Amino acid sequence: MTNKPSEPINLFDCATTQKVIGQEKFLDSFKAILNHGAYCQGPETRELDEKLASFAGTKYCSTCGSGTDALTLALMAWGVKPGDAVFVSSFTFVASAEAPVLLGATPIFVDSDPNTYNMDIADLKRAIAEVKAAGKLTPKVIIPVDIFGSPCDYDEIMKIAKENNMKVLSDSCQSFGSNYHGKNAGSIADMTATSFYPTKPLGGYGDGGAVFTNSNEENEMVKSCRVHGMSTEDHYDNVSLGMTGRMNSFQGAVLLLKLSVFADELKKRYNVAKRYDNELSSYYGKQKILDNCRSAYALYTVTCADRDELMSYLKSNGIPCGAYYPRPVNTQTAYAKWNTRSLPVCEKLSKTVCSIPMTPYLTDEQMSYIIEKMNEFAASKMNKAA
Ligand SMILES: Cc1ncc(COP(=O)(O)O)c(C=O)c1O
């Protein structure tokens, strides 16, 4: 039996990287910004654009204010508007659907695959066929969400998009650092949006996000929309609608430092996930990662029929956990108008998912303790059933 570890266990860990890098390095970067005075979109964010594009393997990256901004800016760059249908996973954080709605487009919610928890390909095809048959909306964009950091089935999704003359915007807000068939997140879909919210695999110390593309034209549009649709020639002429979507230089500085240890942290997350995969009881459903893919492991999530009981048990033993997400977006009040399709897998997932601690810096002792308590709970349920 493993004793309860002396150090508290965290579900996310936003603090340890700062110790690994050294707080004085952050303070030096902040001082440099105070001295140069370019607080918004300063040299730090420009350097970050280049380094992120290189990490992702894309030609362009434009940092912005948040993952929600990134999704919205990409859709703005494509001119998404009322009358357009945007197909989006419903088992996700609300922002994936909020972005098209903000632009007046209609979200069409798509069910999830019960094994990967990502967008279900058969249901995507059905949803597109339904919209086409109704003849009221123009199918425009698919937003697959790499839930918990795990890449969607992009070969299929890109093929479907091509057949239907649509674009694919990958919501990689949880999956920056993941890999799909040798390509890093950012370089797989037509455009990609990511988030640097503090709990993300590459998290800042505040809000932040980025848009990735290989198209110069799209990138120029994103850069313009992130400053109110400003023209590159005349800064007092706004040529399209946009927003205040810039990244501030302090966030750029934090992310540059954190990017320097990111590859190592991804390896550490992977090692934690492998221990969970190998040692957690088969009582739990485990998220299937597609072949030749690597998750960024933003979260490690199991499914369990007695989810609420499991969560109480873990919490009473000092193990934090969370239900991401207890309500699919289509069932939320603000989205009732678009709750038009039956999504049974999403509904089931929302009642059974439980995310357990996933940080690069979990100790062996902490992992052993978490696994032991999870398996103790599973054994009690399996014994009862026998
Ligand atoms: C899947 C998904 N999409 C979009 C977002 C929005 O990102 P942000 O919080 O940076 O706006 C998040 C962040 O929680 C997310 O997890």
The ligand as a Gaussian input file, in Angstrom:
#p B3LYP/6-31G(d) Opt

LIG

0 1
 C      -11.573000      22.977000     -26.800000
 C      -11.438000      24.425000     -26.446000
 N      -11.775000      25.355000     -27.349000
 C      -11.648000      26.662000     -27.091000
 C      -11.160000      27.116000     -25.885000
 C      -11.085000      28.582000     -25.623000
 O       -9.814000      29.013000     -25.272000
 P       -9.630000      30.315000     -24.360000
 O      -10.090000      29.974000     -22.981000
 O       -8.175000      30.600000     -24.439000
 O      -10.456000      31.391000     -24.971000
 C      -10.795000      26.184000     -24.908000
 C      -10.260000      26.627000     -23.616000
 O      -10.637000      26.266000     -22.556000
 C      -10.941000      24.800000     -25.192000
 O      -10.611000      23.874000     -24.281000

